[in-house]
Amino acid sequence: MSSTKPVVVYGASGYTGRLVCEYLREYNVPFIAAGRDANLVRQVMERVPGIETADYEVRQVEHNVGALTELFKGAKVVCNMVGPFITYGPTCAEAALAAGCHYLDTTGEQDWCMVADEQFGERYAAKGLLISPSAAHQFSTSDVAVHLALETPGVDSLDVISIWGGMPTKASTATIFTILMADHHYLEQNQYVKYPPAAHFEVVLPGQHQTSLVMSNWSSPHPVWHKRNPRVANCKVLGGVFNRAVMEQVVGMAQMVEEKIKPLSPDDQRKALAEVASQVQAGMPPRENQRINRSLDSVYATGAHKSVSVVIRGACNYKQTGLYQAFSAHQLVHGRPRAVGFASVCQAFGHREALAAQQYFGLLGEPVLSGDVSAVPSPVPASTLGRLNGAGVPAGVLQAVR
């Protein structure tokens, strides 16, 4: 049965899924809330603030290409909340492509982003469609900061940190353990270089006297997004949460995964990871509070003769995620993206537009820029930017300040 709604939120019963639906309501975008259990999805939707004013319906679907393709037919955009994405993402992306839909998800899994780029990017571009993993706080907000830094000509190397306050959801925890099993990479002269296993670092965050603990396991989509960006040669990304005790636990878990779980057979690995994940976070965290759940995204961009710093402070990273999804879906329903194939939210819709949406809803503050900041950068012609995706559509990496 084909959809009559332009957006399908797959995995709507989860913590993030309901936030996506909440912001789709704010944008007045009709949607289907879908999941494996229609009764559970319906119960969750009934608790979404103001949902009685939304134009939506609930649908049940099995997780296979055929069933998902049938559900997605007639829609324009699929917002996939079902992770870990390296496990479940390919099936959903395949179905969205077959149904002629743009694909968004909330992943922080670099290995899935690489798969999305290498296996789906050109195929989506050939149909004029966008595949945009990680349309989420991690790491779309830091990508806003990256693009603001790249407005200054002469910088080509990115040093990025994304850190937030709060606890991961049950689904995010499962994803974290999947991430701990994967390799993680940074860019060095436009080539992927692998971090050492369980790599972690002490860093000084802007506006904070004490050091913080961050990890390469949050190495993110940035190196994948910018691998073919002619403005970027080097890109390192680290991340974590403000709570040091939690980060010390995660570092210990990463080391445990290396020593005790990776040597196991694939089946035993899955069982062991599921067991540990359930012990760490088995419940649903409370709704976010701006006085508690804050975020910090910091970028240092350097070149041979230039240095720029961009800091963006915000609140409620899961709400930011829900809004990035709804903003992107709204843009796709009512217009055409600047980039097709594999691209970030900023490349597809504009970094200043994405920032404005978050500021409108009070989730991000004004970016703080310092260093060799260009007051009004000059636009760069598309011929200079080159072909940034499979369809050759410029991703708007360098734009004039409006």
C-alpha positions as CSV (number, residue, x, y, z in Angstrom):
1,M,0.0,0.0,0.0
2,S,1.6,3.3,-1.1
3,S,1.8,6.3,1.1
4,T,-0.2,9.5,0.6
5,K,2.0,11.4,3.1
6,P,5.3,12.9,1.9
7,V,7.4,11.8,4.9
8,V,7.8,8.4,6.5
9,V,9.4,8.3,10.0
10,Y,10.6,4.7,10.4
11,G,11.3,3.8,14.0
12,A,8.8,6.5,15.3
13,S,8.3,4.8,18.6
14,G,11.8,5.5,19.9
15,Y,13.1,8.5,21.8
16,T,14.4,10.3,18.8
17,G,11.6,9.2,16.5
18,R,9.0,11.0,18.5
19,L,11.0,14.2,18.5
20,V,11.2,14.0,14.7
21,C,7.4,13.7,14.6
22,E,7.1,16.6,17.0
23,Y,9.1,18.9,14.8
24,L,7.4,17.7,11.6
25,R,4.2,18.9,13.3
26,E,5.9,22.3,13.9
27,Y,6.7,22.4,10.1
28,N,3.1,21.3,9.3
29,V,4.5,18.4,7.2
30,P,2.2,15.3,7.0
31,F,3.9,12.1,7.9
32,I,3.5,8.4,8.5
33,A,4.8,7.1,11.9
34,A,6.0,3.6,11.2
35,G,7.5,0.7,13.1
36,R,7.3,-3.0,13.7
37,D,4.5,-2.7,16.3
38,A,1.7,-0.4,15.3
39,N,0.1,-0.4,18.8
40,L,3.4,0.7,20.3
41,V,3.8,3.5,17.7
42,R,0.3,4.6,18.3
43,Q,0.8,4.7,22.1
44,V,3.9,6.8,21.7
45,M,2.4,9.2,19.2
46,E,-0.5,9.9,21.6
47,R,2.1,11.3,24.0
48,V,3.8,13.6,21.6
49,P,2.9,17.3,22.6
50,G,0.3,18.8,20.3
51,I,0.1,15.7,18.1
52,E,-3.7,16.1,17.8
53,T,-3.0,19.0,15.4
54,A,-0.7,17.0,13.2
55,D,-1.6,15.3,9.9
56,Y,-0.3,11.8,10.4
57,E,-1.1,8.1,10.3
58,V,0.4,5.0,12.0
59,R,1.6,2.0,10.0
60,Q,3.2,-1.3,10.9
61,V,5.9,-2.7,8.7
62,E,8.4,-5.6,8.6
63,H,12.1,-4.8,8.3
64,N,12.8,-6.1,4.8
65,V,13.3,-4.4,1.4
66,G,10.0,-5.5,-0.1
67,A,7.8,-4.4,2.8
68,L,9.6,-1.1,3.3
69,T,9.6,-0.3,-0.4
70,E,5.8,-0.8,-0.5
71,L,5.4,1.5,2.6
72,F,7.7,4.2,1.1
73,K,6.0,4.3,-2.3
74,G,4.4,7.7,-2.8
75,A,6.4,9.4,-0.2
76,K,9.3,11.9,-0.9
77,V,11.4,11.4,2.2
78,V,12.3,8.6,4.6
79,C,13.6,9.5,8.1
80,N,15.2,6.4,9.4
81,M,15.6,6.1,13.2
82,V,16.3,2.3,13.2
83,G,19.9,1.5,14.3
84,P,22.5,0.3,14.6
85,F,22.7,1.6,11.1
86,I,25.5,-0.5,9.9
87,T,23.1,-3.4,10.6
88,Y,19.8,-2.0,9.6
89,G,20.6,1.0,7.4
90,P,21.4,-0.8,4.1
91,T,17.9,-2.4,4.0
92,C,16.1,0.9,4.6
93,A,18.4,2.8,2.1
94,E,17.8,0.1,-0.5
95,A,14.0,0.4,-0.1
96,A,14.0,4.2,-0.1
97,L,16.0,4.1,-3.4
98,A,13.6,1.6,-4.9
99,A,10.6,3.8,-3.9
100,G,12.3,7.0,-5.2
101,C,12.6,8.6,-1.8
102,H,15.3,10.8,-0.3
103,Y,16.9,9.1,2.7
104,L,17.9,10.7,6.1
105,D,19.1,9.0,9.3
106,T,20.6,9.9,12.6
107,T,23.7,7.8,12.6
108,G,27.0,8.5,14.3
109,E,28.6,5.4,12.8
110,Q,31.4,6.3,10.5
111,D,31.5,2.8,8.9
112,W,27.9,3.1,7.8
113,C,28.6,6.6,6.4
114,M,31.4,5.1,4.3
115,V,29.0,2.3,3.1
116,A,26.3,4.9,2.3
117,D,28.8,6.9,0.3
118,E,30.5,4.1,-1.6
119,Q,27.5,1.8,-2.2
120,F,24.6,4.2,-2.4
121,G,26.0,7.7,-3.2
122,E,26.2,7.4,-7.0
123,R,23.0,5.3,-7.3
124,Y,21.0,8.0,-5.4
125,A,22.6,10.8,-7.4
126,A,21.7,9.0,-10.7
127,K,18.0,9.3,-9.6
128,G,18.4,12.9,-8.3
129,L,18.0,11.8,-4.7
130,L,19.8,12.7,-1.5
131,I,21.2,10.2,0.9
132,S,22.2,12.0,4.1
133,P,23.2,9.9,7.1
134,S,23.8,11.7,10.4
135,A,21.2,14.4,9.9
136,A,21.6,14.9,13.7
137,H,23.3,17.0,16.3
138,Q,26.2,14.7,16.1
139,F,27.5,15.8,13.7
140,S,25.5,18.4,11.8
141,T,26.0,21.2,14.3
142,S,29.8,20.8,14.2
143,D,29.5,20.7,10.4
144,V,27.7,24.1,10.5
145,A,30.8,25.3,12.4
146,V,33.1,23.7,9.8
147,H,31.3,25.5,6.9
148,L,31.5,28.8,8.8
149,A,35.2,28.3,9.2
150,L,35.6,27.4,5.5
151,E,34.1,30.8,4.6
152,T,37.6,32.1,5.2
153,P,39.8,31.3,2.2
154,G,43.1,29.7,2.9
155,V,42.1,27.2,5.6
156,D,42.3,23.5,4.6
157,S,42.7,21.5,7.9
158,L,39.9,20.8,10.4
159,D,40.2,19.9,14.0
160,V,36.7,19.2,15.4
161,I,35.2,18.4,18.8
162,S,31.6,17.7,19.5
163,I,30.6,17.1,23.1
164,W,27.2,17.2,24.9
165,G,25.6,16.8,28.3
166,G,23.2,13.9,29.0
167,M,22.8,10.2,28.7
168,P,22.4,8.2,25.5
169,T,19.1,6.5,24.8
170,K,18.7,2.7,24.7
171,A,19.1,2.8,20.9
172,S,22.1,5.1,21.1
173,T,23.8,2.8,23.6
174,A,23.4,-0.1,21.3
175,T,24.9,2.0,18.5
176,I,27.8,3.0,20.7
177,F,28.8,-0.6,21.2
178,T,28.5,-1.2,17.5
179,I,30.8,1.8,17.0
180,L,33.3,0.4,19.5
181,M,33.6,-2.7,17.2
182,A,34.4,-0.6,14.1
183,D,37.5,1.0,12.8
184,H,37.6,4.8,12.8
185,H,39.4,7.1,10.5
186,Y,40.6,10.7,10.0
187,L,41.6,12.5,6.8
188,E,45.3,13.1,6.1
189,Q,45.9,14.7,2.7
190,N,42.5,13.5,1.5
191,Q,43.2,9.9,2.5
192,Y,41.6,7.8,5.2
193,V,44.0,7.0,8.1
194,K,42.9,4.7,10.9
195,Y,43.0,5.7,14.5
196,P,44.6,3.3,17.0
197,P,42.0,1.1,18.8
198,A,40.2,2.8,21.7
199,A,42.1,6.0,21.1
200,H,41.2,8.7,23.7
201,F,42.6,12.2,24.4
202,E,42.6,14.9,27.1
203,V,41.5,18.2,25.5
204,V,40.9,21.8,26.6
205,L,37.4,23.0,25.7
206,P,36.7,26.6,25.0
207,G,35.5,28.4,28.2
208,Q,36.5,25.6,30.5
209,H,39.5,25.3,32.9
210,Q,39.4,21.6,33.4
211,T,40.4,19.2,30.7
212,S,37.8,16.8,29.2
213,L,38.1,13.3,28.0
214,V,37.1,12.6,24.3
215,M,37.4,9.6,22.0
216,S,38.1,8.8,18.4
217,N,35.1,6.5,18.4
218,W,33.0,9.5,17.7
219,S,35.2,10.1,14.6
220,S,32.0,10.9,12.7
221,P,31.0,11.4,9.1
222,H,33.1,14.6,8.6
223,P,36.1,12.8,7.0
224,V,33.6,11.1,4.6
225,W,31.6,14.2,3.9
226,H,34.8,16.2,3.1
227,K,37.0,13.6,1.5
228,R,36.3,15.0,-2.0
229,N,35.9,18.6,-0.9
230,P,38.7,20.5,-2.7
231,R,38.8,23.0,0.3
232,V,39.7,20.3,2.8
233,A,42.9,18.2,3.0
234,N,43.0,17.1,6.7
235,C,40.1,16.4,9.1
236,K,40.2,15.0,12.6
237,V,37.0,14.7,14.8
238,L,36.7,13.7,18.4
239,G,33.7,13.6,20.7
240,G,32.0,12.5,23.9
241,V,29.9,13.7,26.8
242,F,30.7,16.3,29.4
243,N,30.4,13.7,32.3
244,R,33.9,12.5,32.9
245,A,32.9,9.4,34.8
246,V,30.7,8.3,31.9
247,M,33.6,8.9,29.5
248,E,36.0,6.9,31.7
249,Q,33.5,4.1,31.6
250,V,33.3,4.3,27.8
251,V,37.1,4.2,27.5
252,G,37.1,1.1,29.7
253,M,34.5,-0.5,27.6
254,A,36.4,0.3,24.4
255,Q,39.4,-1.4,25.9
256,M,37.3,-4.4,27.0
257,V,35.8,-4.7,23.5
258,E,39.3,-4.8,22.1
259,E,40.6,-7.4,24.5
260,K,37.6,-9.6,25.2
261,I,34.9,-9.2,22.6
262,K,36.7,-8.7,19.2
263,P,38.5,-12.1,19.5
264,L,35.1,-13.9,19.7
265,S,33.1,-15.4,16.8
266,P,30.6,-13.0,15.1
267,D,27.6,-14.6,16.9
268,D,29.2,-14.5,20.3
269,Q,30.3,-10.9,19.7
270,R,26.6,-9.8,19.1
271,K,25.4,-11.6,22.2
272,A,28.2,-10.1,24.4
273,L,27.6,-6.6,23.0
274,A,23.8,-6.8,23.6
275,E,24.3,-8.0,27.1
276,V,26.8,-5.2,28.0
277,A,24.6,-2.6,26.4
278,S,21.5,-3.6,28.3
279,Q,23.4,-3.3,31.6
280,V,24.6,0.2,30.7
281,Q,21.3,1.8,29.6
282,A,18.1,-0.2,29.6
283,G,15.6,2.6,29.9
284,M,14.4,5.8,28.3
285,P,16.1,9.0,29.5
286,P,13.9,11.9,30.6
287,R,12.9,14.7,28.2
288,E,15.8,17.1,27.9
289,N,16.2,20.2,30.0
290,Q,18.1,23.2,28.6
291,R,19.7,23.9,32.0
292,I,21.2,20.4,32.0
293,N,21.5,19.1,28.5
294,R,23.9,21.4,26.7
295,S,26.2,20.9,23.7
296,L,29.5,22.4,22.6
297,D,30.8,22.2,19.1
298,S,34.3,23.6,18.4
299,V,36.3,23.8,15.2
300,Y,39.8,25.0,14.6
301,A,40.5,25.5,10.9
302,T,44.0,26.2,9.8
303,G,46.0,26.7,6.7
304,A,49.6,27.7,5.8
305,H,48.8,31.3,6.7
306,K,45.4,31.3,8.3
307,S,43.7,30.2,11.5
308,V,40.0,30.4,12.4
309,S,38.1,29.2,15.4
310,V,34.4,28.6,15.5
311,V,32.5,27.7,18.7
312,I,28.7,26.9,18.8
313,R,27.0,26.4,22.1
314,G,23.6,24.8,22.2
315,A,21.1,22.8,24.2
316,C,19.2,19.5,24.0
317,N,21.1,17.5,21.4
318,Y,18.3,15.0,20.8
319,K,15.9,17.9,20.1
320,Q,18.5,19.3,17.8
321,T,18.5,15.9,16.0
322,G,14.7,15.9,15.7
323,L,14.8,19.4,14.3
324,Y,17.6,18.6,11.7
325,Q,15.5,15.7,10.5
326,A,12.3,17.8,10.2
327,F,14.1,20.8,8.7
328,S,15.7,18.5,6.1
329,A,12.4,16.7,5.3
330,H,10.6,20.0,5.0
331,Q,13.2,21.3,2.6
332,L,13.0,18.2,0.5
333,V,9.2,18.2,0.4
334,H,9.0,21.8,-0.8
335,G,12.2,22.2,-2.9
336,R,15.3,20.6,-4.3
337,P,18.5,20.0,-2.4
338,R,21.7,21.8,-3.5
339,A,23.4,18.4,-3.6
340,V,22.2,14.9,-4.4
341,G,23.8,11.6,-3.8
342,F,25.8,11.4,-0.5
343,A,25.9,14.7,1.3
344,S,25.6,16.4,4.7
345,V,22.7,18.6,5.8
346,C,24.9,21.6,5.3
347,Q,26.0,20.5,1.8
348,A,22.4,19.8,0.8
349,F,20.6,22.7,2.3
350,G,23.1,25.3,3.4
351,H,24.9,25.7,6.7
352,R,23.4,29.1,7.5
353,E,19.9,27.8,6.7
354,A,20.4,24.9,9.0
355,L,21.8,27.2,11.8
356,A,18.8,29.6,11.4
357,A,16.4,26.7,11.9
358,Q,18.1,25.6,15.1
359,Q,18.2,29.2,16.4
360,Y,14.6,29.8,15.5
361,F,13.6,27.0,17.9
362,G,16.1,28.3,20.5
363,L,18.5,25.2,20.4
364,L,21.7,26.9,19.2
365,G,23.3,30.1,20.2
366,E,25.2,32.6,18.0
367,P,28.5,31.1,16.7
368,V,31.6,32.7,18.1
369,L,34.2,33.2,15.4
370,S,37.8,34.4,16.0
371,G,41.1,34.5,14.2
372,D,41.6,35.3,10.6
373,V,37.9,35.5,9.9
374,S,36.9,37.0,6.5
375,A,34.2,39.6,6.9
376,V,32.5,38.9,3.6
377,P,33.9,35.9,1.7
378,S,33.7,35.9,-2.1
379,P,31.5,33.3,-3.7
380,V,33.5,30.6,-5.5
381,P,32.1,29.5,-8.9
382,A,30.9,25.9,-9.2
383,S,33.7,25.2,-11.7
384,T,36.2,25.9,-9.0
385,L,34.5,23.9,-6.3
386,G,34.5,20.9,-8.6
387,R,32.2,17.9,-8.5
388,L,31.4,17.1,-4.9
389,N,29.1,14.2,-5.4
390,G,28.1,11.6,-7.9
391,A,25.7,13.9,-9.7
392,G,28.2,16.8,-9.9
393,V,25.9,19.1,-8.0
394,P,28.0,21.7,-6.0
395,A,27.4,21.2,-2.3
396,G,27.8,24.9,-1.5
397,V,30.9,24.5,0.6
398,L,31.9,28.1,0.2
399,Q,29.1,30.7,0.3
400,A,28.8,34.4,0.7
401,V,27.5,35.8,4.0
402,R,23.9,36.8,3.4
